[in-house]
Amino acid sequence: MSLEVQKIASFIRNWLTNQLQQEVGQDAEFAGLGLDSLDVVRLTDELAEHIGVDELPVALVLEHPTVSSLASHLATLPGAR
C-alpha cells in the first residue's frame, strides 16, 4: 500500500472513529457501520477537501465499500494530493 493510500485510509478511519465513537479498521465495510445518508455526504465532502478535489460523488462509498478500497481509488484520481 502506497504512502498516499495509507494517508487517505488513515483520514477515513479517523473520521469514522470520531463520528461513530468506535474504532474502525482498514477493512471495515461502510454498509455495516450504520452510516446514514447525511454521514456519507459529510464523509465525501471532507474527503474531497482532504485530497484537494472540488467534490466527490456519494456513490463512491457504495462502489468502493471498504476503507481500503475507497482509499486506493481516491489515490488514483487526477488532481488528488
N, CA, C and O of each residue as an XYZ file, in Angstrom:
324
protein
N       0.853     -1.177      0.000
C       0.000      0.000      0.000
C       0.898      1.239      0.000
O       1.803      1.363      0.825
N       0.639      2.136     -0.922
C       1.462      3.338     -1.037
C       1.230      4.283      0.143
O       0.226      4.188      0.849
N       2.159      5.174      0.332
C       2.052      6.151      1.413
C       0.802      7.014      1.241
O       0.128      7.340      2.218
N       0.497      7.379      0.003
C      -0.698      8.203     -0.253
C      -1.968      7.453      0.134
O      -2.860      8.022      0.763
N      -2.050      6.193     -0.235
C      -3.217      5.378      0.124
C      -3.312      5.263      1.639
O      -4.405      5.354      2.200
N      -2.190      5.067      2.301
C      -2.176      4.963      3.763
C      -2.677      6.250      4.418
O      -3.426      6.201      5.393
N      -2.265      7.398      3.882
C      -2.712      8.683      4.437
C      -4.216      8.869      4.279
O      -4.896      9.323      5.199
N      -4.726      8.516      3.106
C      -6.163      8.662      2.864
C      -6.941      7.688      3.739
O      -7.954      8.060      4.331
N      -6.479      6.449      3.826
C      -7.150      5.449      4.657
C      -7.148      5.880      6.123
O      -8.140      5.692      6.828
N      -6.054      6.447      6.574
C      -5.964      6.929      7.950
C      -6.970      8.049      8.187
O      -7.620      8.086      9.232
N      -7.102      8.962      7.230
C      -8.078     10.041      7.345
C      -9.487      9.464      7.456
O     -10.270      9.885      8.308
N      -9.810      8.496      6.588
C     -11.147      7.889      6.603
C     -11.401      7.197      7.936
O     -12.450      7.394      8.550
N     -10.445      6.388      8.386
C     -10.621      5.676      9.661
C     -10.787      6.647     10.820
O     -11.650      6.446     11.674
N      -9.980      7.689     10.860
C     -10.094      8.681     11.937
C     -11.439      9.388     11.899
O     -12.065      9.596     12.938
N     -11.883      9.757     10.708
C     -13.173     10.431     10.573
C     -14.284      9.524     11.071
O     -15.140      9.952     11.846
N     -14.272      8.269     10.627
C     -15.306      7.317     11.048
C     -15.257      7.049     12.545
O     -16.298      6.981     13.198
N     -14.063      6.898     13.088
C     -13.908      6.659     14.526
C     -14.497      7.817     15.318
O     -15.179      7.601     16.320
N     -14.240      9.041     14.878
C     -14.788     10.219     15.569
C     -16.308     10.284     15.441
O     -16.994     10.617     16.408
N     -16.836      9.973     14.273
C     -18.280     10.032     14.052
C     -19.025      8.941     14.816
O     -20.077      9.185     15.407
N     -18.465      7.744     14.793
C     -19.169      6.579     15.328
C     -18.804      6.255     16.772
O     -19.441      5.421     17.414
N     -17.775      6.925     17.268
C     -17.301      6.677     18.634
C     -16.921      5.215     18.839
O     -17.159      4.640     19.901
N     -16.328      4.627     17.805
C     -15.818      3.254     17.891
C     -14.652      3.129     16.917
O     -14.606      3.820     15.899
N     -13.726      2.257     17.231
C     -12.564      2.037     16.374
C     -13.013      1.394     15.063
O     -13.826      0.469     15.059
N     -12.476      1.893     13.959
C     -12.817      1.378     12.638
C     -11.538      0.881     11.977
O     -10.543      1.603     11.912
N     -11.569     -0.350     11.491
C     -10.394     -0.960     10.879
C     -10.274     -0.680      9.396
O     -11.181     -0.131      8.771
N      -9.138     -1.067      8.850
C      -8.797     -0.864      7.446
C      -9.797     -1.545      6.506
O     -10.130     -1.005      5.451
N     -10.271     -2.723      6.890
C     -11.167     -3.476      6.019
C     -12.635     -3.361      6.425
O     -13.470     -4.165      6.012
N     -12.933     -2.361      7.229
C     -14.330     -2.146      7.649
C     -15.193     -1.842      6.429
O     -14.811     -1.066      5.553
N     -16.360     -2.469      6.393
C     -17.306     -2.220      5.310
C     -18.277     -1.128      5.739
O     -18.879     -1.202      6.811
N     -18.421     -0.126      4.900
C     -19.281      1.011      5.229
C     -20.711      0.571      5.540
O     -21.353      1.120      6.435
N     -21.204     -0.416      4.801
C     -22.589     -0.867      4.985
C     -22.845     -1.394      6.395
O     -23.969     -1.303      6.890
N     -21.843     -1.932      7.036
C     -22.009     -2.495      8.366
C     -21.772     -1.525      9.496
O     -21.863     -1.900     10.665
N     -21.469     -0.278      9.167
C     -21.132      0.705     10.199
C     -22.320      1.526     10.676
O     -22.203      2.269     11.650
N     -23.452      1.407     10.012
C     -24.635      2.157     10.432
C     -24.622      3.612     10.024
O     -25.251      4.447     10.673
N     -23.910      3.926      8.950
C     -23.887      5.308      8.462
C     -25.219      5.643      7.806
O     -25.813      4.815      7.114
N     -25.680      6.872      8.035
C     -26.867      7.315      7.300
C     -26.421      8.170      6.119
O     -25.229      8.427      5.949
N     -27.367      8.605      5.313
C     -27.020      9.344      4.096
C     -26.302     10.661      4.408
O     -25.411     11.065      3.661
N     -26.671     11.322      5.482
C     -26.001     12.564      5.852
C     -24.545     12.299      6.240
O     -23.662     13.089      5.907
N     -24.291     11.199      6.936
C     -22.920     10.827      7.277
C     -22.083     10.631      6.012
O     -20.943     11.089      5.936
N     -22.654      9.952      5.028
C     -21.927      9.682      3.793
C     -21.640     10.983      3.042
O     -20.552     11.149      2.489
N     -22.597     11.899      3.017
C     -22.387     13.200      2.374
C     -21.273     13.957      3.093
O     -20.396     14.527      2.444
N     -21.298     13.970      4.399
C     -20.240     14.657      5.164
C     -18.879     14.027      4.906
O     -17.885     14.727      4.718
N     -18.845     12.695      4.899
C     -17.578     11.999      4.656
C     -17.024     12.357      3.289
O     -15.848     12.703      3.178
N     -17.839     12.283      2.247
C     -17.333     12.583      0.910
C     -16.944     14.053      0.771
O     -15.980     14.368      0.074
N     -17.675     14.954      1.420
C     -17.300     16.375      1.386
C     -15.940     16.599      2.044
O     -15.092     17.306      1.500
N     -15.736     15.999      3.210
C     -14.468     16.179      3.920
C     -13.324     15.462      3.224
O     -12.188     15.935      3.248
N     -13.612     14.330      2.609
C     -12.585     13.634      1.834
C     -12.157     14.465      0.628
O     -10.968     14.556      0.323
N     -13.128     15.073     -0.058
C     -12.801     15.922     -1.207
C     -11.865     17.044     -0.782
O     -10.878     17.327     -1.460
N     -12.172     17.673      0.327
C     -11.314     18.747      0.831
C      -9.938     18.195      1.203
O      -8.918     18.819      0.909
N      -9.907     17.046      1.840
C      -8.650     16.450      2.285
C      -7.721     16.113      1.121
O      -6.511     16.323      1.214
N      -8.279     15.591      0.026
C      -7.424     15.196     -1.095
C      -7.280     16.295     -2.146
O      -6.522     16.141     -3.104
N      -8.005     17.404     -1.971
C      -7.823     18.556     -2.847
C      -8.586     18.517     -4.157
O      -8.112     19.026     -5.173
N      -9.764     17.917     -4.139
C     -10.619     17.949     -5.330
C     -11.892     18.708     -4.987
O     -12.239     18.859     -3.815
N     -12.591     19.189     -6.024
C     -13.781     20.011     -5.800
C     -14.910     19.251     -5.116
O     -15.520     19.753     -4.173
N     -15.183     18.049     -5.588
C     -16.246     17.254     -4.988
C     -16.060     15.791     -5.331
O     -15.355     15.437     -6.276
N     -16.703     14.953     -4.547
C     -16.694     13.512     -4.784
C     -18.137     13.020     -4.793
O     -18.945     13.453     -3.972
N     -18.461     12.127     -5.710
C     -19.819     11.580     -5.711
C     -20.041     10.692     -4.485
O     -19.159      9.927     -4.096
N     -21.192     10.799     -3.899
C     -21.553      9.987     -2.738
C     -21.533      8.506     -3.105
O     -21.269      7.658     -2.252
N     -21.807      8.197     -4.355
C     -21.846      6.805     -4.809
C     -20.510      6.088     -4.645
O     -20.475      4.858     -4.651
N     -19.415      6.824     -4.498
C     -18.114      6.183     -4.306
C     -18.101      5.264     -3.090
O     -17.412      4.244     -3.081
N     -18.861      5.628     -2.073
C     -18.911      4.814     -0.856
C     -19.604      3.480     -1.142
O     -19.302      2.477     -0.493
N     -20.521      3.458     -2.097
C     -21.168      2.209     -2.500
C     -20.290      1.410     -3.457
O     -20.228      0.183     -3.382
N     -19.619      2.112     -4.346
C     -18.775      1.457     -5.348
C     -17.490      0.894     -4.750
O     -16.939     -0.081     -5.260
N     -17.023      1.498     -3.686
C     -15.787      1.089     -3.011
C     -16.150      0.910     -1.533
O     -15.944      1.821     -0.732
N     -16.686     -0.252     -1.172
C     -17.380     -0.429      0.110
C     -16.527     -0.605      1.361
O     -17.072     -0.781      2.451
N     -15.208     -0.560      1.230
C     -14.367     -0.660      2.430
C     -13.436      0.538      2.504
O     -13.216      1.235      1.513
N     -12.895      0.764      3.685
C     -11.946      1.874      3.874
C     -10.781      1.732      2.910
O     -10.417      2.696      2.237
N     -10.194      0.549      2.833
C      -9.014      0.362      1.986
C      -9.330      0.500      0.497
O      -8.537      1.077     -0.247
N     -10.478     -0.022      0.052
C     -10.798      0.098     -1.374
C     -11.108      1.542     -1.763
O     -10.730      1.985     -2.847
N     -11.783      2.270     -0.896
C     -12.062      3.679     -1.183
C     -10.765      4.486     -1.195
O     -10.563      5.316     -2.081
N      -9.896      4.254     -0.233
C      -8.615      4.977     -0.179
C      -7.782      4.685     -1.425
O      -7.183      5.595     -1.998
N      -7.742      3.434     -1.840
C      -6.963      3.065     -3.040
C      -7.512      3.776     -4.274
O      -6.744      4.266     -5.102
N      -8.822      3.833     -4.397
C      -9.432      4.516     -5.535
C      -9.134      6.020     -5.511
O      -8.754      6.601     -6.527
N      -9.310      6.633     -4.354
C      -9.109      8.080     -4.258
C      -7.679      8.486     -4.588
O      -7.448      9.563     -5.137
N      -6.731      7.639     -4.259
C      -5.326      7.956     -4.533
C      -5.027      7.994     -6.035
O      -4.008      8.546     -6.450
N      -5.909      7.409     -6.848
C      -5.693      7.382     -8.298
C      -6.370      8.522     -9.034
O      -6.166      8.686    -10.237
N      -7.168      9.309     -8.337
C      -7.906     10.378     -9.007
C      -6.975     11.487     -9.473
O      -6.060     11.883     -8.751
N      -7.212     11.987    -10.688
C      -6.423     13.121    -11.163
C      -6.635     14.328    -10.238
O      -7.763     14.643     -9.860
N      -5.575     14.970     -9.895
C      -5.657     16.160     -9.051
C      -5.652     15.878     -7.566
O      -5.584     16.809     -6.764
N      -5.722     14.603     -7.175
C      -5.689     14.279     -5.747
C      -4.291     14.498     -5.221
O      -3.299     14.186     -5.880
N      -4.233     15.037     -4.025
C      -2.901     15.251     -3.429
C      -2.740     14.402     -2.197
O      -1.691     14.440     -1.554
